[in-house]
Amino acid sequence: MASRDILPLTSNYWRRFWRSQHTKPPPFPKDINLAGKVAIVTGSNTGLGFESSRQFLTLGLSRLIMAVRSKERGEEAAAKLRTSFPNAIIEVWVVDMASYDSIQIFVQKIEKDLERLDIVVLNAGVNKLGFGANERTRHEDTVQINYLSTFLLAILVLPLLKRKSPAGSPGRLTIISSALANIAVLPDHKSTAIMAALDDPKKFGTPTYGNSKLLGHLFLWKLMDLGCVEADDVVFNLIEPGFLKGTEFNRDVKGVLAIGLRLFQALVAREVTDAGTTVVDATVVKGKEAHGCYLADWEIRPFPPFLYTQEGKDTMDKLWGETMAEFEFANARAILGGMT
């Protein structure tokens, strides 16, 4: 059953969080073999991206593209993987998720240099504790990276996954999300655009990260409503890897907050090795049934409760219009229209 067809969860969020953090991954099927396959993982020089890449290679992946902002840091991470997996082709390609130009150049490189593409994992993200605006778009940084840039890249790679994956084996596109989307509350946008409300420094706060992930849920639901992407072409989903330790994701947290975070991680955080299996599960183990879904704890789960309300549906439509207008320069509507 697809996420949209499952009733939203009504139990206490923090009780679910605690239970989720202590859920252990099921074993992979023994017949998984990624020989011959090509994968791209963004933000793969550290943390979840690196671990996901390592697990793909363990399962026989033939070619890995590590898509990172820093070529130097990417090569350092790639060297570790090359030592462990000498028979795989491991490359480092640069993409700056803060730049639409960089994203478009990256996609052009995929078009030109890859004859085959099976898996794309969009893992790169940020969690800014203070307000900052992207110097090019003027959008708030967290929303820019986690939503706008990530979903622009998703739209641009969809037709490449469709064309470059083998017949009978749909491409796989997975975006890292967060369970915080379930309790996110968007700032009031009745008299303004959603993006304008999110770009307002006066409305910035701790919910911003969750808000940026909620936008992704709204986008995916609407995309499925429009029937732009079929499971026979690309299986597209969102996943919750869990609250993790052993990553650099919260590197901006300093002082007393950092001490408190480390203690909280020691109590409940999931090991990054376990979290990596959520990525493999969504892209390799799950089949077409996971298309258009949100996955958590290695299961298909409902979307955040907000999406099932009339206000959620209205927000979804409004966000879709704003997003397509934002991406007009990249011809996003035509790209999605060409997927059917």
N, C-alpha and C positions, 0 to 999 in steps of 0.2 A: 504494500500500500504506500502511495506517495505521501510525502510530508503534508501536502495541502489537504489530503483526505483524512488525516488523523486529527482527532479533537485536540485542541491546545491543552497543555498541561496546566493544572490549577493548584497543584501541591506547592508547599512552601519552597521558594527558590533555593534558600540556603541549605535546607535539608537535602534537596536534590543535589546541590553542589557537593556536599560532604559525601554522599553516597557515590556520586560520580568519581570523585577523586580517589576513591578506594576500590574502584572497579578495575579488574585486571584484564589485559587483552586476551582474547581467545587465540589458540594456535592457528597459524596460517595453514591452508590446505597444502599438502605435500607436493602437489603437482604443479605449483606455480613456477614458471620459467620465463624470464624476460629476455632470453637470448634473441638478438636481432632487433630489439626495441630501442627507441630513442626517447629520452625524457629531458624536459627542461624544468629546473627548480629555481625559483627566484629566492633571493636572500639565503643562499645555500652555503655560505662560507662559515656559518656558525649556527648553533642551536638546533631548532626543529628542522630547518632547511638542510643543514649538514647531515643530521641523523637520518632524515628521510632519504636523502641521496645515498647514504651508506647502505641503507636497507634495500633500496632498489638494486644497487650493485651486488649485494649479497645474493639476491635472487636472479642474478645473471644478466642484468641490464648491459647492453652492448655499448651504448653511447650516452653520456651524461653531459648536458650543458648546464654549467653552474652560472646562473645569471645574477650578477652582483654589481654593486655600485663601485667598489674599489677593486681594480685589477690586481693590485698587490696583495690584498687580503684574500682575494679569491684564489690566487695562485698558491698562497700558503696552505689554504684548506685543500685545494686540489692535489697538492703534493702528498698530503697524508693519504688521500684516497687512492692515488696512483700507486703508492707503495703497497697498499693492501689489495688492490685490484689491478695488477699489471696488464691484464688482457683486455680491459675496457678502455674505450676512448673517452677521456675526460677533458673537457674544454672549459675555459673561463671566458664568458662574454659579458661585456659591460652594459648595464642598463640602469639609468638613474630614474627611479620611480617618482621623483619630484619634477620630472621634465617630460612633457608631452613629446617634444622633439626627440629625446633619447628613446622613448618608448617606440615611436614610429621607426626610427633607425634600426632598433633592435628587431622589430618585426620584419623589416626589409631584409635583414641579415638571415632570419629564419627562412624567408621565402627563397633567398638566393642560395644559401649554403646547406640546407637540409633537404635531402630527397625524401626522407621519412620522418614522421613525428607521431608518437603514440601517446605521450603523457605530458601534460603541463600542470605544474603545481605552483600556484601563486601564493607564496608564503611571506614575501617581504611586507613588513608593516611597522608602524610606530605607535607609541603611546606617550604623547607629549603631556607633560605635567603643567606647562605654561603655554599661554596663547602665543602662537606665531603664525604669520601668514606666508604662504608660498610667494616667493619673489616674482614669479612669472604670472601666476593666475590670480593671486591675492586671496585664494581660498585658505581657510584654516588648515594647518599642516597635517593634522591627523586625518581629517576628512579627505584631504587631497590625496594622501598616500593610500590609505586603507580603502577608500571607496572610489573616488574619481579615477585615479591613475590605475588602480588595480582592475577596475571594470572596463576601462578603455583598453587595456592590454588584453583582457578576456575577450572582448568583442573582436579585436584585431586578429587574435590567434584562432578563433573558432573556425573560420573557413580554411585555415591552414591545417588544422587538425582533421577536418573533414576530408580534405584532398590528399593529405600526406600519410594518413593511416591506411593500412591494408584493407581491401574489401572484406566485409564480413567481420571486421574487428574495429568497432568505433573508437575514435580518439577519446581521450579522457582529460577533462579539465576540472581541477579541484582547487577551490579557494579556501584558505584558512580563515575561519570565522571565530566567533566567541559566544559562549552561553550568556555573556553579559547583554547581548542583544535582547534577551528575554525580559530584562528589567529596564531597558533603555527607555527614556522619555524624551522625545524630540522637543526642542524649544518651540514656543508658540510661533506659528508661521501663517496665521490666518490673514494677516494684512501684508505679508511679504512672501518672497520666495523661500523655499526650504533652505537652499544654499545660503541665502542672505542671512537667515536667522542663525545658521551654524557658523557663519563667518563673523558674527557680532562678538567682539571681545567681552562684552558685558554678559553674554550668555554662555561663556566658556566655563567648563568645570570638569569634575571627575567623570560625569556621564559621557563625555565626548567620545572616548574610545568605544564604549558600548553603542553610542549613536552611530558611529562610523560603520560598525558591523551590522546594525539594524538596517541601514540603507542597503547593504548588500542583499539581505533577505527580501526586502521590498522589491529590489530590482529583479532577483531571480524568479520570484513568484509571478511578476508581471511578464517576464520573458516567457515563462511557461504558459501563461494565459494566452499570449499572442501566438504561440506555436511556432516560434522562430527557429527553434533548434530541436531536431528529432533525435531520439536515443540511438537510432540506427547510424547516425552520423557522428555525434559527439555526446558522451555522457558527462553532464555538467552538474556539479554539486558543491555544497558548502560543508565544511566540517569544523567541529569543536575538538581541538586536540587535548584540552584540559589546561588547568593552571599548572605551570611547569617550573621546575628548577633545573639548573645546569644550562641556562641560556643567557644571552645578553639583552633580552627583550626589555627588561626594566632597568637598563643601565643608567637612565636619566634620574632614577630615584636616588636621592642623597640624604645624608644626615640621619635623624631619628627615624624618618620614614623608611630608609633603607634597612635599618636595624630591625624594625618591626616587620618589614617584608621578609627578611631572611628567616626570622622566627616562624612566621606564618608558613613560609615555604617548607621549613623543616617539619612542620606538623602535617601539612596536607598536600603539598605539591606532588605532582606526578613526575616520575622519571622521564627524561626526554627520550629514552629508548622505548618506553611504552607509548609515548605520544607519537613517535615515528610510525608505529604500527597503525595508527588511525589514518595516516596518509596512505600507506600501502593498502589498507583495507578499502578505502574509498576509491582508489584508482586502479586496483588490480583484482582484489577479491570480490567486491560487489559487482554486480552486473548492471544491466539496463534498468533494473528496478530502482536503482539509486539516482536515476536521472531527474534533475530538478528538485532534489531533496536536500535536506539538512540532516547531517549525521553527527551523532555524539555517542560515546561509549560503544563504538563499533555497531551501532544500530541506527536505522532510519527513525528520526524523531519529527514531531510537529514543528512548524515555524513558531516564532514568538507570538503570544496571544494577540498582540496588537494587530497583526495582519488579518485576523479573522473578523475584525470589527468593521463597521461602515467607515469610521474615521480612518482606519488603516487602509481600506481599499481606496478612499479618496486621496490619502497621502501617497499611496503607491502610484496612482495615475499622475498626480502632480509631480512627483519625483521623476517618473519616467520622462515626462515632457521636458523638465529642466535638464535631465541628463542627456537626452538626445540633442537638445539645443547646445549644450556645452560641447558635445562631440561632433558638432556639424562640420568642423574643419577636417575631421577624419572620415567623413562620409559614413557615419555609424549606422544610420537608418538603412542605407542601401546595402551595407554589408550584412546586416541582420536579415533584410528582405531577401537577399540572395542565398540565404542558408536553406530556404524552403524549396 
